[in-house]
Amino acid sequence: MTHVMEYIKKLYTFSGRKLILGIAGMMLVSLLEGTSILLLAPMLSLTGLIGPTSDSLPFLVILTAPIMSWSDEQKLTLMLGIFVFLFALQGAVQRHLVNMNEQIEQGFIRHLRLDVYESMIYANWSFFLRKRRSDLVHLMTSELPRVSYGISLLLGLCTTVVFTAVQIGFALYLSFELTAAVLVCGIALALYSRQFIRRSRKIGAQATELSQQCYAGITDHLNGMKDIKANMLEIQHLNWFQQLCHRLEHNVVSFTKLQTTSQYYYKLASAVLLAVFAFFSFVVFHVQPERLMIIVLIFSRLWPKFTGLQTSWEHLAQSAPAFGHLSAMQKEIQNARELELPDMNSGNFEHTIRFDEAIECRHVCYRYHQEHHVHKENQGHQAHHGHEHHVHLGNHKHLGHPSPYALKDIHLRIPVHTLTAIVGKSGAGKSTLVDLLIGLIKPDQGELLIDGKPLTNEVVYQLRQKVSYVSQDPFLFHGTLLDNLLAAAPNATDKQIWDALHFSAAEAFVRKLPEGLDTIVGDRGIRLSGGERQRIVLARAILRQPAILILDEATSALDSENEALIQNALMQLRGKMTIIVIAHRLSTIRHADQVFVLDGGMIIQRGGYQQLASEREGLFGKLLHVQTGTN
Ligand SMILES: Nc1ncnc2c1ncn2[C@@H]1O[C@H](COP(=O)(O)OP(=O)(O)OP(=O)(O)O)[C@@H](O)[C@H]1O
């Protein structure tokens, strides 16, 4: 419950006085309701249902003294009038408070949701490398609503506690001994019911784990649907999902069973207690009927409150693991925060880097942390066998041996307005080097310089503002072609858009589409071919008019004709833009000003294309030989 307390504090910080006001208001409502119940006694007395009450209910004497001379009819009218007034007032105040509480609750949830999303979006890239995307989706769409529900329960619980306390006060006034006896029984039952709370928490923890697995599995399956279908793996995935569904079902049913059991105990206790009280009141204490009637009335209102408190508490305990999970994730996300994003459009934003000389790497080393590998293994287990998934929260926890260096002693200089090519075998470290050049990951050793100045946290966003990066796995979101293009440059004109499409050799195919720029591209651009997707993403990159254009295997899916068109377009940008190209097809980098050849995370060759091509014993020469078949 520590995490629940943490969020109560946050709620108080967020809502401030309103929260206290809400609780105070609820006290007033309880008071009004209590008073209106007390009024039942004089009413019953007036109607003759119960006898004279002066001895047993002293407050009646005080209440009825000023109207003693009135006729019974007048007294009853007044009593009924007050009764209706109190109930109406109580209803109105309650209505207002319920609305206010809902506003507090929803406002807090909005604040929480935005806070998590904002921290997530500003978390560094390393965070995303070690986290499963589905876990983040799960957090936002499943755990947050559970926390929201928990907060709503908590507010309800506060209200019920206040309400019950006030009613206990009235009951104590009416009959101290009997109310005390009810309280002792209530407390005894609550203590006995602690086991239900413990079990609720356990069920809640299971619910978190199962729903996390469900999100992860479904995401994996949907992402790999083509492979699943093509390799006829449907049955395996269906079996896995069936098992998970059984566990989810069992989880929910167990919680309902637990709740109905505890409610049954409370009901049973209520009947037994009422019978025992009635018996002792009549036979042993000889309590007058009117007092007994009021006590029964209060008991029948008080006991359901106890039951309600128990039920809410169990629900809260069931949601508590979601609070714990959210809290841990929030801390981890906060720790991974890259830096505050400056307001680029504000007049105060100062561009301290100009990038008019070069980007340099000086003796840079980098390695992915070992936990990534562990994480990858877990993903497989989790998706297919439902094994428990251990997530390391807070500070990085390194398991096993450190992973090998993905980059070792990288020393290079990329002058502005040149075309630089990075080549090497698969896994050589090319993409890692590019991630490093744009500050997505930070070197473990060595440094990165822009125009001779270190690339610090403060300037990394300035650098990225100047970069357009086309990754190996280009991303298009579900929307029209135009939406996707405008995402990068919202103010681009029609001409700029068509120029960019022309540049990326996409103009012809877009013009042929029946819907043109209004064509919906589907999830991740699934309705386009691989090559079409690459060309649209390239157009989008150009539309930003970047100072640095980075193409990571950006034309790998293109036919030679379209690739040649793009090569020509890139040639025209030479001298105007800094271009960094990662390519497997060496023919595409023939015009590069300089080439770096990577192997095992190290630069093993560097120089001009022709120079490297002539070094036949070098890796570049060998790769070229394999690709062109020349000697
Ligand atoms: N997220 C990651 N976690 C752990 N190791 C990684 C991660 N990404 C890459 N690696 C490892 O770092 C090394 C370099 O990978 P990188 O992706 O930079 O190679 P690459 O030269 O771009 O390969 P390719 O040409 O196949 O894209 C590889 O050994 C790879 O297994």
PDBQT file of the ligand as one rigid body, heavy atoms in Angstrom, charges set to zero:
ROOT
HETATM    1  N1  LIG A 701      19.589  -3.111 -29.274  1.00  0.00    +0.000 N 
HETATM    2  C1  LIG A 701      20.669  -3.878 -29.259  1.00  0.00    +0.000 A 
HETATM    3  N2  LIG A 701      21.003  -4.554 -28.153  1.00  0.00    +0.000 NA
HETATM    4  C2  LIG A 701      22.096  -5.307 -28.106  1.00  0.00    +0.000 A 
HETATM    5  N3  LIG A 701      22.945  -5.460 -29.115  1.00  0.00    +0.000 NA
HETATM    6  C3  LIG A 701      22.677  -4.828 -30.258  1.00  0.00    +0.000 A 
HETATM    7  C4  LIG A 701      21.522  -4.002 -30.396  1.00  0.00    +0.000 A 
HETATM    8  N4  LIG A 701      21.518  -3.494 -31.643  1.00  0.00    +0.000 NA
HETATM    9  C5  LIG A 701      22.623  -3.985 -32.261  1.00  0.00    +0.000 A 
HETATM   10  N5  LIG A 701      23.306  -4.773 -31.428  1.00  0.00    +0.000 N 
HETATM   11  C6  LIG A 701      24.558  -5.451 -31.729  1.00  0.00    +0.000 C 
HETATM   12  O1  LIG A 701      25.539  -4.488 -32.062  1.00  0.00    +0.000 OA
HETATM   13  C7  LIG A 701      26.307  -4.912 -33.171  1.00  0.00    +0.000 C 
HETATM   14  C8  LIG A 701      26.242  -3.864 -34.291  1.00  0.00    +0.000 C 
HETATM   15  O2  LIG A 701      24.918  -3.777 -34.756  1.00  0.00    +0.000 OA
HETATM   16  P1  LIG A 701      24.483  -2.765 -35.897  1.00  0.00    +0.000 P 
HETATM   17  O3  LIG A 701      23.020  -2.815 -35.996  1.00  0.00    +0.000 OA
HETATM   18  O4  LIG A 701      25.119  -1.471 -35.651  1.00  0.00    +0.000 OA
HETATM   19  O5  LIG A 701      25.144  -3.463 -37.160  1.00  0.00    +0.000 OA
HETATM   20  P2  LIG A 701      25.012  -3.046 -38.694  1.00  0.00    +0.000 P 
HETATM   21  O6  LIG A 701      26.393  -2.982 -39.212  1.00  0.00    +0.000 OA
HETATM   22  O7  LIG A 701      24.174  -1.837 -38.843  1.00  0.00    +0.000 OA
HETATM   23  O8  LIG A 701      24.285  -4.332 -39.245  1.00  0.00    +0.000 OA
HETATM   24  P3  LIG A 701      23.274  -4.447 -40.503  1.00  0.00    +0.000 P 
HETATM   25  O9  LIG A 701      24.068  -4.145 -41.720  1.00  0.00    +0.000 OA
HETATM   26  O10 LIG A 701      22.865  -5.864 -40.443  1.00  0.00    +0.000 OA
HETATM   27  O11 LIG A 701      22.168  -3.499 -40.246  1.00  0.00    +0.000 OA
HETATM   28  C9  LIG A 701      25.761  -6.271 -33.591  1.00  0.00    +0.000 C 
HETATM   29  O12 LIG A 701      26.597  -7.253 -33.048  1.00  0.00    +0.000 OA
HETATM   30  C10 LIG A 701      24.401  -6.332 -32.946  1.00  0.00    +0.000 C 
HETATM   31  O13 LIG A 701      24.073  -7.655 -32.570  1.00  0.00    +0.000 OA
ENDROOT
TORSDOF 0
